[in-house]
Amino acid sequence: MPMGGLWGRIRQFMAGRRGADGLSLFLVAVGALLSFVGQLLGQRWVLWICWALWLLAFWRMLSKNTGARERENQWFLGWFSPAARKAALHAAEAPQRRAEKEARRAYRIFKCPGCGQKLRVPRGRGKIRIHCSRCGKDFVKKS
């Protein structure tokens, strides 16, 4: 079922054009952030930079030179992806770090001298004998 009206005309206009990609969306987001900061600081020159970034982003989205825009986007993703991957990994590890922090309050964590396995024992029990379930080694530590 063909779409008529406004959406059909927009679809026809965008045919063969690049549309939004990672670099364009990044430029729009940075422009919005700078716009907010510029408004807070009352610096009009920052707003000019925002407009330039937005115009560049929309020019990229409407460009029919898809090969050049794809190369630019691939360069950006190659530069930006390691930082984004690191941030995503940091966010994914946050719940594990929070659980480890809570465990450190109630427990002491020791490494087995035999195999290096981390062993968790309750705090405040004085000197206790710790048995490693992995290698079977026993050792005494103060909890």
C-alpha positions as CSV (number, residue, x, y, z in Angstrom):
1,M,0.0,0.0,0.0
2,P,1.8,3.2,-1.2
3,M,2.0,6.1,1.2
4,G,0.6,9.3,-0.2
5,G,0.5,12.8,1.0
6,L,3.2,14.4,3.0
7,W,5.0,11.2,4.1
8,G,5.1,9.9,0.5
9,R,6.7,13.2,-0.7
10,I,9.2,13.1,2.2
11,R,10.1,9.5,1.3
12,Q,10.5,10.4,-2.4
13,F,12.7,13.5,-1.4
14,M,14.9,11.3,0.8
15,A,15.4,8.6,-1.9
16,G,19.1,8.3,-2.7
17,R,20.1,10.5,0.3
18,R,22.3,9.4,3.2
19,G,19.9,10.2,6.1
20,A,21.0,10.2,9.7
21,D,24.1,8.3,10.6
22,G,26.4,8.2,13.7
23,L,28.4,11.3,12.8
24,S,25.3,13.4,12.0
25,L,23.6,12.4,15.2
26,F,26.8,13.2,17.1
27,L,27.0,16.6,15.6
28,V,23.4,17.3,16.5
29,A,23.9,16.2,20.1
30,V,27.1,18.2,20.5
31,G,25.3,21.2,19.0
32,A,22.4,20.8,21.5
33,L,24.9,20.5,24.4
34,L,26.8,23.5,23.3
35,S,23.6,25.4,22.8
36,F,22.6,24.7,26.4
37,V,26.0,25.7,27.8
38,G,26.0,28.9,25.6
39,Q,22.6,29.9,26.9
40,L,23.7,29.3,30.5
41,L,26.9,31.4,30.0
42,G,25.3,34.0,27.8
43,Q,27.9,33.6,25.1
44,R,26.4,34.3,21.7
45,W,29.5,33.0,19.8
46,V,28.8,29.5,21.2
47,L,25.4,29.6,19.6
48,W,27.0,30.3,16.2
49,I,29.1,27.2,16.6
50,C,25.9,25.3,17.4
51,W,24.2,26.5,14.3
52,A,27.3,25.6,12.2
53,L,27.3,22.0,13.7
54,W,23.5,21.6,13.0
55,L,23.8,22.9,9.4
56,L,26.7,20.5,8.8
57,A,24.7,17.6,10.3
58,F,21.7,18.3,8.1
59,W,23.8,18.9,5.0
60,R,25.3,15.5,5.6
61,M,21.8,13.9,6.1
62,L,20.5,15.4,2.9
63,S,23.7,14.8,0.8
64,K,23.4,12.5,-2.3
65,N,27.1,11.9,-2.2
66,T,26.6,8.7,-0.1
67,G,30.1,7.4,-0.8
68,A,31.9,10.4,0.7
69,R,29.4,10.6,3.7
70,E,30.0,6.8,4.3
71,R,33.8,7.3,4.4
72,E,33.4,10.2,6.8
73,N,31.0,8.2,9.0
74,Q,33.4,5.2,9.0
75,W,36.3,7.5,10.0
76,F,34.2,8.9,12.9
77,L,33.1,5.4,14.0
78,G,36.7,4.2,14.0
79,W,37.7,7.2,16.1
80,F,34.6,7.2,18.4
81,S,33.9,3.4,18.8
82,P,36.8,2.6,21.2
83,A,35.7,5.4,23.5
84,A,32.0,4.3,23.2
85,R,32.9,0.6,23.8
86,K,34.9,1.6,26.9
87,A,32.0,3.6,28.3
88,A,29.5,0.8,27.6
89,L,31.8,-1.7,29.3
90,H,32.2,0.6,32.3
91,A,28.4,0.9,32.5
92,A,27.9,-2.8,32.2
93,E,30.4,-3.5,35.0
94,A,28.8,-1.1,37.4
95,P,26.3,-3.5,39.0
96,Q,29.1,-6.0,39.6
97,R,31.3,-3.4,41.2
98,R,28.4,-2.3,43.4
99,A,27.8,-5.8,44.6
100,E,31.6,-6.3,45.3
101,K,31.6,-3.0,47.3
102,E,28.6,-4.2,49.4
103,A,30.3,-7.6,49.9
104,R,33.5,-5.9,51.2
105,R,31.5,-4.3,54.1
106,A,30.3,-7.7,55.5
107,Y,33.1,-9.9,54.2
108,R,36.8,-10.0,53.9
109,I,38.1,-11.3,50.6
110,F,41.4,-13.3,50.5
111,K,43.3,-14.9,47.7
112,C,44.2,-18.6,48.1
113,P,48.0,-18.9,48.2
114,G,47.8,-22.1,46.3
115,C,45.6,-21.3,43.3
116,G,44.8,-17.6,43.5
117,Q,41.0,-18.2,43.9
118,K,39.2,-15.3,45.7
119,L,37.6,-16.5,48.9
120,R,35.0,-14.6,50.9
121,V,34.9,-15.0,54.7
122,P,32.7,-13.1,57.2
123,R,34.3,-10.1,59.0
124,G,34.9,-9.9,62.7
125,R,35.5,-13.6,63.5
126,G,39.1,-13.3,64.6
127,K,41.7,-15.7,63.4
128,I,40.0,-18.4,61.3
129,R,41.1,-21.3,59.2
130,I,40.1,-20.9,55.5
131,H,39.7,-23.8,53.2
132,C,39.9,-23.3,49.5
133,S,37.3,-25.3,47.7
134,R,39.1,-25.2,44.4
135,C,42.5,-26.6,45.4
136,G,41.9,-27.9,48.9
137,K,44.6,-25.8,50.6
138,D,44.0,-24.6,54.2
139,F,45.5,-21.3,55.5
140,V,44.9,-19.1,58.6
141,K,44.0,-15.4,58.3
142,K,42.4,-12.8,60.6
143,S,39.0,-11.8,59.5
